Amino acid sequence: MDFAREMGLDPNVIEKDYVLGWLLAGISNHTAFGSEWVFKGGTCLKKCFFETYRFSEDLDFTITNPDQLDQEFLTAAFREVAQWVYEQAGIEMPEDRIRFKSYENIRGEISVEGRIGYRGPLQRRGDPPRVKLDLTDDEIVVLEPVSREVHHPYSDRPQDGIQVLCYCFEEVFAEKLRALAERERPRDLYDVVHLFQLDQMRPERALLMAALEKKCSFKGMGIPSLAMLENRPERAELESEWKNMLAHQLPALPSFEKFWLEVPAIFGWLQGAVPAELPAPIPVSPEIDLSWQPPPMAQAWHTSVPFEIIRFAASNRLCVDLTYQGSRRLIEPYSLRRTREGNLLLYAVKHETGEMRSYRVDRIQGAVPTNVSFVPRYMIELTPSGPMSAPSTPHQPAGRKISRTSSPTSAHVRSGSKGGGAGPTYVIKCTHCGKRFNRKKHETSLRPH
């Protein structure tokens, strides 16, 4: 509920994000496919690389073992995953709500769609909400997958975190570009523009283009271009469905026109144009603690006014209607800094006059993102890449489909986040703080924590 308030979104949307985190934990801890499934797509971007501020609803995987695209195997395995998640987090996934269906995709190959019903902390009545899984083994994996920590900003985050095998940053970028050209869906346009605007994380262009060329060749399509997007019949639908497909995933919906106007710069950069020089950081006062940076991913700040809404606006280049000391002003948010005394300061520019200002976060009385866009005068530092930035990617011989062979019949779920051994797991709960500890032995003593 704190996070729903912070993001300005329906709690049901946040609950699904919470469930997705635990479902990823269950998948990565399953001995049959924890290392056989490669996470990809928009949810991968949000949960493993950077805060997109678009709350995704699906889990997309490339399966490296084609034997696992079997309905009976998947149903049995996910019943085990559901039991593990229930024991770890109390999220119920009823057996009769775990369903998988095979179908022939447009390339004549077999893919699988899964639907996992759940009852989370909100305990909604009626039919349980569902998580959709898209599973395929006929995707080309161009670059070596990487292990990433899953962003799970909730109080029951496992002590050792949640790790998942996923596409590297460059491959996710290339996949999003290919998807935008192939199907022209609003979420793909939103993600591609966000990826391009992350100046500090922008990948090596040659590596990205090499991956994009191989992915498009595998799909039997040309390299995406601006003309390709403009001339497709889906272009009109892309604009008309912008609100329907994105409004419920965002605190405020930026205009379609604003995002579409960014597309020429993206394709210009892909074709070799030199990107515009980055603006300088906004000047700050001498009292600032230069060793501190805001966390790269969304969190609940527990301030009087939800602060993530301001970070969302900065990420989307939107002005904020800010109420401070009894008066309102339209600002362009740029940077969050902390003084040596521990006070958080929001550095911004008044949109109408261009005046620089700083505002103590604990004294902000109201903040509402608007649809008024701005061209950054300074570097956007409210959403730094920080420790979640893309790692360097090893150059792997490209153009191969990863395929491994192993029997899918001996699956079981590891009993803890680090795995290890059969037998029961004893859950010891601290009577003071409520924290739970998993033990392989019935040992109730607790160290200071």
C-alpha positions in Angstrom: 0.0 0.0 0.0 2.9 2.3 0.7 4.3 1.6 -2.8 0.9 2.1 -4.4 0.7 5.5 -2.8 4.2 6.4 -3.8 3.6 5.5 -7.5 0.1 6.9 -7.6 -1.3 3.7 -9.0 -4.1 1.3 -8.2 -3.0 -1.2 -5.5 -4.0 -4.1 -7.8 -1.3 -3.0 -10.3 1.3 -3.0 -7.5 0.1 -6.3 -6.1 0.8 -7.9 -9.5 4.3 -6.4 -9.5 4.8 -8.0 -6.1 3.6 -11.4 -7.3 5.8 -11.2 -10.4 8.8 -10.8 -8.1 8.0 -13.9 -6.1 7.1 -15.9 -9.2 10.5 -15.1 -10.7 12.1 -16.3 -7.5 10.2 -19.6 -7.8 11.2 -20.0 -11.4 14.9 -19.3 -10.8 14.9 -21.7 -7.8 13.4 -24.6 -9.7 16.0 -27.2 -10.5 14.5 -28.2 -13.8 14.5 -24.8 -15.5 16.1 -22.2 -13.3 19.1 -22.2 -15.7 17.2 -23.2 -18.8 14.9 -20.2 -19.0 16.1 -16.8 -20.3 14.0 -13.8 -19.1 13.3 -11.1 -21.6 10.8 -8.3 -22.6 9.4 -5.2 -20.8 9.1 -6.9 -17.4 12.8 -7.9 -17.7 13.7 -4.3 -18.3 11.8 -3.1 -15.3 12.7 -5.8 -12.8 16.4 -6.3 -13.8 17.8 -3.2 -15.4 16.2 0.2 -14.7 13.0 1.7 -13.5 10.8 2.2 -16.6 7.8 3.4 -14.6 5.6 1.2 -16.8 4.3 -1.7 -14.7 4.4 -4.8 -16.8 1.9 -7.7 -16.5 3.6 -10.6 -18.4 6.6 -12.8 -18.1 8.4 -13.6 -21.4 11.0 -16.3 -21.6 13.1 -18.0 -24.3 13.4 -21.6 -23.4 16.7 -23.2 -24.0 15.4 -26.8 -23.7 12.6 -27.5 -26.3 11.6 -30.6 -24.3 10.1 -28.3 -21.7 7.5 -26.8 -24.0 5.2 -29.6 -22.8 1.8 -28.8 -21.2 1.9 -31.6 -18.7 5.5 -30.9 -17.6 4.8 -27.2 -17.2 1.6 -27.7 -15.2 3.4 -30.1 -12.9 6.5 -28.0 -12.5 4.5 -24.8 -11.8 2.4 -26.6 -9.1 5.8 -27.1 -7.4 6.7 -23.5 -8.0 3.4 -22.4 -6.6 3.9 -24.5 -3.4 7.4 -23.0 -2.9 6.1 -19.4 -3.4 3.2 -20.1 -0.9 5.7 -21.4 1.7 8.0 -18.4 1.2 5.6 -15.6 0.8 2.0 -16.8 1.5 0.8 -16.1 -2.1 -1.7 -18.7 -3.1 -1.7 -20.0 -6.6 -4.5 -22.6 -6.8 -3.7 -25.7 -8.8 -6.8 -25.4 -10.9 -5.7 -21.9 -11.9 -2.4 -23.1 -13.4 -2.9 -23.6 -17.1 -0.7 -23.9 -20.1 -1.7 -24.1 -23.8 0.4 -24.9 -26.8 -0.1 -23.1 -30.1 1.5 -22.7 -33.5 3.1 -19.3 -33.8 3.5 -17.3 -37.0 6.7 -19.1 -37.8 5.1 -22.5 -37.7 6.8 -23.4 -34.5 5.3 -24.4 -31.2 5.0 -21.8 -28.4 3.2 -22.0 -25.1 1.0 -19.5 -23.3 0.6 -19.9 -19.5 -1.9 -18.4 -17.2 -1.2 -18.5 -13.4 -4.1 -17.3 -11.1 -3.1 -16.0 -7.7 -4.5 -14.6 -4.5 -2.1 -12.0 -3.1 -2.1 -9.8 0.0 -5.2 -7.8 -1.2 -7.3 -11.0 -1.1 -9.7 -9.8 -3.8 -12.9 -11.7 -4.1 -14.2 -13.4 -7.3 -12.0 -14.9 -10.0 -8.3 -14.5 -9.0 -6.2 -12.2 -11.2 -3.7 -13.9 -13.5 -0.1 -13.6 -14.6 0.5 -14.4 -18.3 3.6 -16.3 -19.4 4.8 -16.4 -23.0 7.3 -19.2 -23.6 9.1 -20.0 -26.9 12.2 -21.9 -28.0 12.5 -20.6 -31.5 14.1 -17.2 -30.7 17.7 -16.5 -31.5 19.8 -15.6 -28.5 22.6 -13.4 -30.0 24.6 -12.4 -26.9 25.5 -14.3 -23.8 22.7 -14.1 -21.2 23.5 -12.6 -17.8 22.5 -13.2 -14.2 20.7 -10.1 -12.8 19.2 -9.3 -9.4 15.4 -8.8 -9.5 14.2 -5.5 -8.1 11.7 -6.4 -5.4 11.0 -3.2 -3.3 8.9 -4.9 -0.7 9.5 -5.7 2.9 9.7 -9.5 2.4 12.5 -9.4 -0.1 14.7 -12.5 0.5 17.9 -11.8 2.4 20.0 -13.0 -0.5 17.8 -11.3 -3.1 16.3 -12.8 -6.2 18.5 -13.6 -9.2 17.3 -14.6 -12.7 19.1 -15.4 -16.0 18.1 -12.9 -18.6 18.9 -11.2 -21.9 21.8 -8.7 -21.6 20.9 -5.0 -21.9 21.9 -4.7 -25.5 19.9 -7.8 -26.5 16.8 -6.5 -24.7 17.2 -3.1 -26.6 17.6 -4.9 -29.9 14.5 -7.1 -29.2 12.4 -4.1 -28.3 13.4 -2.4 -31.6 12.5 -5.5 -33.6 9.2 -5.8 -31.8 8.3 -2.2 -32.4 8.8 -2.6 -36.1 7.1 -5.9 -36.2 3.9 -5.2 -34.3 3.9 -1.5 -33.4 2.4 -1.7 -29.9 2.3 1.2 -27.5 4.3 -0.5 -24.8 7.1 -1.2 -27.3 7.3 2.5 -28.3 7.3 3.6 -24.7 10.1 1.2 -23.8 12.3 2.0 -26.9 12.1 5.8 -26.2 13.0 5.2 -22.5 15.9 3.1 -23.5 17.2 5.7 -25.8 16.8 8.5 -23.3 19.0 6.7 -20.8 22.1 8.5 -21.9 24.4 7.0 -19.2 23.3 3.4 -20.2 23.2 3.8 -24.0 24.9 0.7 -25.4 27.6 0.4 -27.9 25.9 1.1 -31.3 27.8 -1.5 -33.3 27.0 -4.3 -30.8 23.4 -3.3 -30.7 23.1 -3.2 -34.5 24.8 -6.6 -34.9 22.2 -8.1 -32.5 19.4 -6.3 -34.2 20.4 -7.5 -37.7 20.6 -11.1 -36.6 17.3 -11.0 -34.8 15.5 -9.4 -37.9 17.1 -11.9 -40.2 15.9 -14.8 -38.0 12.4 -13.3 -38.2 12.6 -12.8 -42.0 12.2 -9.0 -41.8 14.2 -6.0 -42.8 16.2 -3.8 -40.4 13.7 -1.4 -38.8 13.6 2.2 -40.1 11.5 5.2 -39.6 9.8 4.8 -43.0 8.9 1.2 -42.0 7.0 2.4 -38.9 5.3 5.3 -40.7 4.0 3.2 -43.6 2.6 0.2 -41.8 -1.2 0.0 -41.3 -0.7 -0.5 -37.6 0.6 3.1 -37.3 -2.9 4.5 -36.8 -3.7 1.8 -34.2 -0.5 2.5 -32.3 -1.8 6.0 -31.7 -5.4 5.1 -31.0 -4.5 2.4 -28.5 -1.9 4.5 -26.6 -4.2 5.4 -23.8 -6.0 2.0 -23.6 -2.8 0.0 -23.3 -0.7 2.3 -21.1 -2.8 4.5 -18.9 -3.4 1.9 -16.1 0.4 1.2 -16.0 1.6 4.8 -15.4 0.9 7.5 -12.8 0.3 9.9 -15.6 0.2 9.2 -19.3 2.6 11.3 -21.5 1.2 12.3 -24.8 1.7 10.0 -27.8 3.0 12.9 -29.9 5.8 13.5 -27.4 7.0 9.9 -27.7 6.5 9.6 -31.5 8.6 12.8 -32.0 11.6 11.0 -30.4 11.6 8.2 -33.0 13.5 10.0 -35.8 16.4 10.7 -33.3 16.5 7.0 -32.4 16.8 5.8 -36.0 19.2 8.6 -36.8 21.5 7.4 -34.0 21.2 3.8 -35.2 22.3 4.9 -38.6 25.4 6.6 -37.4 24.3 10.2 -36.4 26.2 11.7 -33.6 23.9 12.1 -30.6 23.5 15.5 -29.1 26.0 16.5 -26.4 24.7 15.7 -22.9 23.7 18.8 -20.9 25.7 19.6 -17.8 24.4 18.7 -14.3 22.4 21.4 -12.6 24.6 23.5 -10.2 24.2 22.7 -6.5 25.1 24.4 -3.3 28.3 23.7 -1.3 26.3 22.1 1.5 25.6 19.0 -0.6 27.0 15.6 0.3 28.6 14.6 -3.1 29.0 11.0 -2.0 25.2 10.4 -1.9 23.0 9.5 -4.9 19.4 8.6 -5.0 18.6 4.8 -5.5 18.3 3.9 -9.1 15.0 1.9 -8.6 11.7 3.0 -7.3 11.0 2.8 -3.5 8.6 4.0 -0.9 10.2 7.3 0.5 7.6 7.7 3.3 7.5 11.5 2.7 4.4 13.7 3.1 4.1 13.8 -0.6 4.9 10.7 -2.8 8.3 11.4 -4.3 8.4 8.7 -6.9 5.7 10.6 -8.8 8.3 13.4 -9.3 10.9 10.9 -10.4 8.4 9.5 -12.9 7.8 13.0 -14.3 11.6 13.6 -14.7 12.0 10.2 -16.4 9.3 11.1 -18.9 10.4 14.8 -19.3 7.2 16.1 -17.9 6.7 19.2 -15.8 5.4 18.9 -12.2 2.7 21.1 -10.6 4.5 21.7 -7.3 2.9 23.2 -4.2 5.6 24.6 -1.8 5.1 27.0 1.1 1.5 27.6 0.2 2.1 28.6 -3.5 2.1 26.6 -6.7 4.6 26.6 -9.6 5.3 24.6 -12.7 8.8 23.0 -12.5 11.1 20.9 -14.5 12.6 18.4 -12.0 16.3 17.5 -12.5 18.2 16.3 -9.4 17.7 15.0 -5.9 20.6 15.7 -3.5 21.2 15.3 0.2 22.9 17.9 2.4 25.5 17.0 5.0 22.8 17.5 7.6 20.7 14.8 6.0 18.0 16.9 4.3 16.8 15.9 0.8 16.7 18.8 -1.7 14.9 18.7 -5.1 16.8 20.8 -7.7 14.5 22.1 -10.4 13.9 24.9 -12.9 10.7 27.0 -13.1 9.3 26.1 -16.5 8.0 29.6 -17.4 11.0 31.7 -16.2 14.0 29.3 -16.4 15.0 30.2 -12.8 16.8 27.5 -10.8 15.4 26.6 -7.5 15.9 24.0 -4.7 13.1 22.6 -2.5 13.4 20.7 0.7 11.5 17.5 0.1 10.0 17.3 3.6 8.4 20.7 3.0 6.8 19.9 -0.4 3.0 20.1 0.1 1.9 18.7 -3.3 3.3 17.3 -6.5 1.2 16.4 -9.6 2.8 15.3 -12.9 1.4 17.2 -15.8 1.2 16.6 -19.6 3.5 19.6 -20.2 6.7 18.3 -21.6 10.1 20.0 -21.5 13.4 19.8 -23.2 16.1 19.2 -20.6 18.3 22.2 -19.9 20.4 20.1 -17.5 21.2 16.4 -17.0 18.3 14.4 -15.6 19.8 13.0 -12.4 16.7 11.9 -10.5 16.8 8.4 -12.0 20.5 7.5 -12.1 21.6 4.1 -13.5 23.7 3.4 -10.4 24.3 -0.2 -9.4 21.5 -1.4 -11.7 23.3 -0.2 -14.8 24.0 -2.5 -17.7 27.1 -4.6 -17.2 29.7 -4.9 -20.0 28.6 -7.7 -22.3 31.0 -10.3 -23.5 31.0 -10.7 -27.3 29.7 -14.1 -28.1 29.6 -15.8 -31.5 26.2 -14.7 -32.7 23.4 -16.2 -34.6 22.9 -19.4 -32.8 19.8 -20.9 -31.1 20.7 -22.0 -27.6 19.6 -25.6 -27.1 20.3 -27.9 -24.2 19.0 -31.4 -23.6 17.9 -32.7 -20.3 15.0 -34.7 -19.1 12.0 -32.6 -17.8 10.7 -35.4 -15.7 12.8 -35.1 -12.6 11.9 -31.6 -11.6 11.6 -30.3 -8.1 12.0 -26.9 -6.4 15.0 -26.1 -4.2 13.8 -25.4 -0.6 15.6 -22.1 -0.1 16.9 -19.1 -2.0 20.3 -20.7 -2.2 19.0 -24.2 -2.8 20.4 -27.3 -1.3 19.2 -30.6 -0.2 16.0 -32.5 0.3 13.9 -32.6 3.5 11.8 -30.0 5.3 12.6 -26.3 5.7 12.0 -24.9 9.2 10.8 -21.3 9.2 11.9 -19.5 12.4 10.1 -16.2 13.0 11.5 -13.5 15.3 8.9 -12.6 17.9 10.2 -9.0 18.1 10.4 -7.9 14.4 8.5 -10.6 12.6 11.5 -11.4 10.2 11.5 -15.1 9.1 14.6 -17.3 8.7 14.8 -20.6 6.7 16.7 -23.4 8.4 17.5 -26.9 7.4 17.7 -27.9 11.1 15.2 -27.3 13.8 17.4 -24.6 15.4 15.5 -21.7 17.0 18.3 -19.5 18.2 18.7 -16.2 16.3 21.7 -14.0 15.9 21.4 -10.2 16.3 19.7 -8.7 13.2 
